[in-house]
Amino acid sequence: MSLQETPMPVDLTVDKTTRELRIEWADGRRSVYGFDYLLGMCPCANCSEKRLEREKNPLAVLDAFEGPAEFGGAEMVGRYAINFSLKGRCTMGIYSFDYLYEIDPALAEMRDRF
């Protein structure tokens, strides 16, 4: 966020059945992130580079993974982030709360409409 401080999560829930991370924020917003979405938005250097490559060249050949992303684990990183790993995929992504708030899929859908 630009001038305002990002609200802190008041509740984090990983649901393996529905394959999603749910966050309730201090400002009342509720965000739901599917595991596949989190994988696609991984902030690590390797995944970010691949995402930029796809944006520059949609015909680029990238590593392919089979099947849906599966939860591998999650650990808090200080008081500002969560390390969210997916089995057989990236384990390096440290998702800051600022980043998660910014990439809320519901907000992305609204931005895409306009």
C-alpha positions in Angstrom: 0.0 0.0 0.0 1.2 3.5 -0.6 0.5 6.0 2.1 -1.6 3.8 4.5 -0.2 1.1 6.6 -1.4 -2.4 5.7 -3.7 -3.9 8.3 -2.4 -7.0 10.1 -4.1 -10.4 9.9 -6.2 -11.3 12.9 -6.8 -14.8 11.6 -4.9 -17.1 9.2 -6.5 -20.4 8.2 -5.0 -23.0 5.9 -7.7 -25.4 4.6 -6.3 -28.4 2.9 -9.7 -29.7 1.8 -10.7 -26.6 -0.1 -7.0 -25.9 -1.0 -6.9 -22.3 0.2 -5.5 -19.9 2.6 -8.0 -17.6 4.3 -7.1 -14.4 6.0 -9.2 -12.0 8.0 -7.6 -8.6 8.3 -7.8 -6.1 11.1 -9.8 -3.7 8.8 -12.5 -6.4 8.3 -11.5 -7.5 4.8 -11.6 -11.3 4.3 -9.3 -12.7 1.6 -9.2 -16.2 0.1 -6.1 -17.4 -1.8 -6.3 -20.7 -3.7 -3.1 -22.8 -3.5 -2.7 -22.6 -7.3 -3.1 -18.8 -7.1 -0.4 -18.6 -4.4 2.0 -20.6 -6.5 1.4 -18.4 -9.5 2.0 -15.3 -7.4 5.0 -16.7 -5.5 7.3 -13.7 -4.6 10.6 -15.6 -4.6 13.3 -14.4 -7.0 13.0 -17.5 -9.2 9.2 -17.5 -9.5 9.2 -13.7 -10.0 11.6 -14.0 -12.8 9.5 -16.7 -14.5 6.4 -14.5 -14.1 8.2 -11.6 -15.8 9.4 -13.8 -18.6 5.8 -15.0 -19.2 4.6 -11.3 -19.3 7.4 -10.3 -21.8 7.0 -13.4 -24.0 3.8 -15.4 -23.7 5.3 -18.1 -25.9 8.2 -18.8 -23.6 8.8 -22.4 -22.6 8.6 -22.8 -18.9 8.9 -25.7 -16.5 5.7 -27.6 -16.3 4.2 -29.1 -13.2 1.6 -31.8 -13.1 -1.5 -31.6 -11.1 -2.8 -29.0 -8.6 -0.6 -27.4 -6.0 -0.6 -29.2 -2.7 0.1 -27.7 0.7 3.6 -28.4 2.0 3.7 -26.2 5.1 3.6 -22.7 6.4 5.7 -20.9 9.0 5.5 -17.4 10.3 8.5 -15.1 9.4 8.8 -12.6 12.2 5.6 -10.6 12.5 5.5 -9.5 8.9 5.2 -12.5 6.6 4.4 -16.2 6.1 6.6 -18.8 4.3 4.1 -20.8 2.4 5.5 -23.9 0.6 3.8 -26.2 -1.8 4.8 -29.9 -2.1 7.0 -30.6 -5.1 7.0 -26.9 -6.0 8.5 -23.7 -4.7 9.4 -23.6 -1.0 11.2 -20.3 -1.1 8.3 -17.9 -1.2 8.1 -15.5 1.7 4.7 -13.8 1.4 4.7 -10.5 3.4 1.4 -9.4 4.7 1.7 -6.2 2.6 2.1 -8.4 -0.5 -0.8 -10.7 0.4 -3.1 -7.7 1.0 -2.0 -6.3 -2.3 -2.6 -9.5 -4.4 -6.0 -10.3 -2.9 -7.7 -12.2 -5.7 -11.0 -10.4 -5.1 -9.3 -7.1 -5.7 -7.5 -8.4 -8.8 -10.9 -9.4 -10.2 -12.3 -5.9 -9.6 -9.2 -4.3 -11.2 -9.6 -6.5 -14.3 -13.2 -5.4 -14.8 -12.2 -1.8 -15.2 
